[in-house]
Every structure is written in structure tokens, then in C-alpha cells.
Amino acid sequence: MESYKSEEVRTALKDVLNAARFEGKIAKVVRYRDPMAYVVPPEWFERACEALGVDPENPDEPPTTA
């Protein structure tokens, strides 16, 4: 996993997004050594949502119950 300072992401966002989408790489964005966000490939996010029972189009909604 690559780790980027928040100011680095501002200048390299295109590269970070392309690495996630086309190379399957995950990036951690940090500010003052604290994780602020993760950039993950779309397939990774969709699998995580499925495992959690969350709609990937509306992930802020509560999980569905089976």
C-alpha cells in the first residue's frame, strides 16, 4: 500500500486514481501521520459493500438485513 501526505495527493491525484483503477493499488492519505482517507479500486469497494450488506451506490444508508 502506498502512503501519501495530503499535500502530495493534491499534486498527484490523477496518478493515485489511475493506480487504483487500472493497477488495483490501494493508497492511504495521511495528514500529520494520521490516516485521513483510503483510495481503493472500485471492485474492492464493491466487494466490501457486498460483504457488509451495504448498497455501493448509497453507502451512508444502514446495512440491509437478511
C-alpha positions as CSV (number, residue, x, y, z in Angstrom):
1,M,0.0,0.0,0.0
2,E,1.3,3.4,-1.0
3,S,1.1,6.2,1.6
4,Y,0.8,9.8,0.6
5,K,0.8,13.1,2.5
6,S,-2.3,15.1,1.9
7,E,-0.4,17.8,0.0
8,E,1.2,15.1,-2.2
9,V,-2.2,13.8,-3.2
10,R,-3.2,17.3,-4.3
11,T,-0.5,17.3,-7.0
12,A,-0.6,13.6,-7.8
13,L,-4.4,12.8,-7.6
14,K,-4.6,11.7,-11.2
15,D,-1.8,9.2,-10.7
16,V,-3.2,7.9,-7.4
17,L,-6.7,7.4,-9.0
18,N,-5.2,5.7,-12.1
19,A,-3.1,3.4,-9.9
20,A,-6.3,2.4,-8.0
21,R,-8.4,1.9,-11.1
22,F,-6.0,0.3,-13.5
23,E,-3.4,-1.3,-11.3
24,G,-5.6,-2.3,-8.3
25,K,-3.4,-0.4,-5.9
26,I,-4.6,1.0,-2.6
27,A,-3.4,4.3,-1.3
28,K,-3.5,5.7,2.2
29,V,-3.7,9.5,2.6
30,V,-2.2,10.9,5.8
31,R,-2.1,14.2,7.5
32,Y,0.3,14.7,10.3
33,R,0.8,10.9,10.3
34,D,-2.9,10.3,10.9
35,P,-4.8,8.3,8.2
36,M,-7.4,10.6,6.6
37,A,-8.7,8.5,3.7
38,Y,-8.0,5.5,1.6
39,V,-8.2,5.3,-2.2
40,V,-9.3,1.8,-3.2
41,P,-10.1,0.2,-6.6
42,P,-13.8,0.2,-7.4
43,E,-14.0,-3.6,-7.3
44,W,-12.5,-3.6,-3.8
45,F,-15.1,-1.1,-2.6
46,E,-18.0,-3.1,-4.2
47,R,-16.8,-6.3,-2.6
48,A,-16.5,-4.6,0.8
49,C,-20.1,-3.2,0.4
50,E,-21.4,-6.6,-0.5
51,A,-19.7,-8.2,2.5
52,L,-21.2,-5.6,4.8
53,G,-24.7,-5.7,3.2
54,V,-24.4,-2.0,2.1
55,D,-25.6,-0.6,-1.2
56,P,-22.4,0.7,-3.0
57,E,-24.5,3.4,-4.6
58,N,-25.7,4.7,-1.2
59,P,-23.1,3.5,1.3
60,D,-24.2,6.0,4.0
61,E,-27.5,4.1,4.4
62,P,-27.7,1.5,7.1
63,P,-26.9,-2.1,6.1
64,T,-29.7,-4.3,4.8
65,T,-30.7,-7.2,6.9
66,A,-31.2,-10.7,5.5
